[in-house]
């Protein structure tokens, strides 16, 4: 199996943080790019960055074999180098577990974000595979849920995500960057981080914080 290495933009995005990305996007007049605060990391020390691949499904009673065949097909479709984003339209079952996380990690995905539940969390934490979710539950998808769409736009909270958009998530939350603007946003964030470092250096050297702000235009 050929694993796709993280693209340079994903690597640069991973060096940013959601706070500075928010400030850049807000200043540019963008709206509805922060995912709901209830979506959180299993491990707050992990970070998540990369292009997204979207999946959407619905609770659909079906034979166990059909649901497992559909779920493994979902895992097969998930492309290396991406963040798997699942909109299950359900807050009852878990849509990420240990075997799925290990499969995605082996395939070279950078992580997963689910607008729903997760299980087997102790195993996933041991794997070190970054997962963001709303809640945990032992309930699985067998006989209960089927995926319907792959690579099509999904809505999470007030945010519409398209395959090819970029996601950055850390312990503060998750932000979606439109694919066409991602490089520009990351460049602006890198510039802002550089200014913040200059302000920090000035303050620690004894410069008044307001003067440091006025000098560098960032705080």
C-alpha positions in Angstrom: 0.0 0.0 0.0 1.5 3.4 -1.1 1.1 6.0 1.6 0.9 9.7 0.6 3.2 11.9 2.5 1.7 15.0 4.0 1.8 17.8 1.4 3.9 20.9 2.2 0.8 23.0 2.9 -0.4 20.4 5.5 3.0 20.5 7.2 2.9 24.3 7.3 -0.7 24.3 8.6 0.3 21.9 11.4 2.9 24.5 12.6 0.0 27.0 13.0 -2.6 27.0 15.7 -6.4 27.6 15.6 -6.3 30.9 17.4 -4.1 32.7 14.9 -5.9 31.1 12.0 -9.2 32.4 13.5 -7.8 35.9 13.7 -6.5 35.9 10.1 -9.8 34.6 8.8 -11.9 37.0 10.9 -9.8 39.9 9.7 -10.4 38.8 6.1 -14.2 39.0 6.7 -14.8 35.2 6.7 -17.6 33.7 8.7 -18.8 30.2 9.7 -15.4 28.4 9.7 -15.2 27.2 13.4 -16.7 23.8 14.1 -18.9 23.4 17.2 -17.0 23.6 20.5 -18.6 20.2 21.5 -16.3 18.5 19.0 -13.1 17.8 21.0 -9.9 15.7 20.8 -9.6 12.4 22.6 -6.1 13.5 23.4 -5.7 17.2 24.0 -2.0 17.0 23.2 -2.5 15.9 19.6 -3.0 18.2 16.6 -4.7 17.6 13.3 -4.0 19.3 10.0 -4.6 18.4 6.4 -7.1 18.2 3.5 -10.4 16.7 4.3 -12.2 13.8 2.7 -15.9 13.8 3.6 -18.4 11.1 4.3 -22.1 11.4 5.2 -24.6 8.7 6.2 -27.8 8.0 8.0 -29.2 5.6 10.6 -30.4 2.8 8.3 -31.5 -0.6 9.7 -29.7 -3.3 7.6 -28.3 -6.8 8.1 -25.0 -6.9 10.0 -23.1 -8.1 6.9 -24.3 -5.1 4.9 -23.4 -2.6 7.4 -19.9 -4.0 7.9 -19.4 -4.3 4.2 -20.4 -0.7 3.8 -18.2 0.4 6.7 -15.1 -1.4 5.3 -15.8 0.2 1.9 -15.8 3.6 3.7 -12.3 2.8 5.1 -11.1 1.6 1.7 -12.2 4.9 0.1 -10.4 7.1 2.6 -7.4 8.6 0.9 -3.9 8.7 2.4 -2.7 12.1 3.5 -6.2 13.3 4.4 -8.4 13.9 7.4 -11.5 11.7 7.4 -14.5 13.8 8.3 -17.7 12.0 9.0 -21.2 13.5 9.3 -23.2 10.5 10.5 -26.4 12.5 11.3 -26.6 10.5 14.5 -25.5 11.0 18.1 -26.3 7.4 19.3 -23.6 5.2 17.9 -19.8 5.4 17.6 -18.3 6.1 14.2 -14.7 5.6 15.0 -13.2 2.7 16.9 -9.8 1.0 17.5 -9.7 -1.2 14.4 -10.9 1.6 12.1 -8.4 4.0 13.6 -5.6 1.6 13.2 -6.6 0.9 9.6 -6.7 4.6 8.8 -3.4 5.2 10.5 -1.8 2.3 8.5 -3.2 3.8 5.3 -1.5 7.1 6.0 -4.4 9.3 7.0 -3.5 12.2 9.4 -6.6 11.8 11.6 -10.4 11.7 11.8 -13.1 14.1 12.9 -16.6 12.7 13.6 -19.7 14.8 14.3 -20.8 12.0 16.6 -19.5 9.2 18.9 -16.3 7.3 19.2 -15.4 4.1 21.1 -12.4 2.0 22.0 -10.8 5.2 23.2 -8.1 3.6 25.3 -6.9 1.7 22.3 -7.0 4.7 20.1 -5.1 6.8 22.6 -2.4 4.1 22.7 -2.2 4.1 18.9 -1.7 7.9 19.0 -4.1 8.4 16.0 -5.7 11.9 16.3 -9.5 11.7 16.6 -12.0 14.5 17.3 -15.5 13.6 18.2 -18.6 14.8 20.2 -18.9 12.0 22.8 -17.9 8.4 23.6 -20.2 5.3 23.6 -19.7 1.6 23.3 -22.6 1.4 20.7 -21.4 0.4 17.2 -22.9 0.8 13.7 -23.6 -2.9 13.1 -27.2 -3.3 11.8 -27.8 0.4 12.4 -26.1 2.8 10.0 -24.9 3.1 6.4 -22.8 5.7 4.6 -24.6 7.4 1.7 -22.2 10.0 0.2 -18.4 10.2 -0.3 -16.5 13.3 -1.2 -19.6 15.5 -1.2 -20.2 18.6 0.9 -21.2 18.0 4.5 -22.5 20.5 7.1 -21.3 20.4 10.7 -22.8 23.1 12.9 -22.7 26.2 10.8 -19.8 25.1 8.7 -20.0 23.5 5.2 -17.0 21.3 4.5 -15.9 20.3 1.0 -13.5 17.5 0.1 -10.3 19.4 -0.6 -10.8 22.0 2.2 -8.2 22.0 4.9 -8.8 21.3 8.6 -6.7 22.5 11.5 -7.6 21.3 15.0 -6.0 21.5 18.4 -7.0 21.6 22.0 -8.8 24.9 21.4 -11.1 23.6 18.6 -11.3 23.0 14.9 -11.2 25.4 12.0 -12.0 24.8 8.3 -10.0 26.6 5.6 -11.6 26.8 2.1 -9.3 24.8 -0.2 -8.9 27.7 -2.7 -7.8 30.1 0.1 -5.8 27.7 2.3 -2.4 28.7 1.1 -3.1 32.4 1.5 -4.6 31.9 4.9 -1.5 29.9 6.1 0.9 32.6 4.7 -1.0 35.2 6.6 -1.0 33.1 9.8 2.8 32.5 9.5 3.3 36.3 9.2 1.1 36.9 12.2 3.0 34.3 14.3 6.2 36.1 13.4 4.8 39.4 14.6 3.6 37.8 17.8 7.1 36.5 18.4 8.5 40.0 18.0 5.9 41.4 20.4 6.8 38.7 22.9 10.5 39.4 22.6 9.9 43.1 23.1 7.7 42.7 26.2 10.2 40.3 27.8 12.9 42.8 27.1 11.0 45.4 29.1 9.0 47.3 26.4 5.6 48.4 27.5 2.9 46.0 26.1 1.0 48.9 24.5 4.1 50.2 22.9 5.0 46.7 21.7 1.6 46.4 20.1 1.8 49.8 18.4 5.3 49.0 17.1 4.4 45.6 15.6 0.7 45.9 15.1 -0.1 42.5 16.7 -1.1 41.2 20.1 
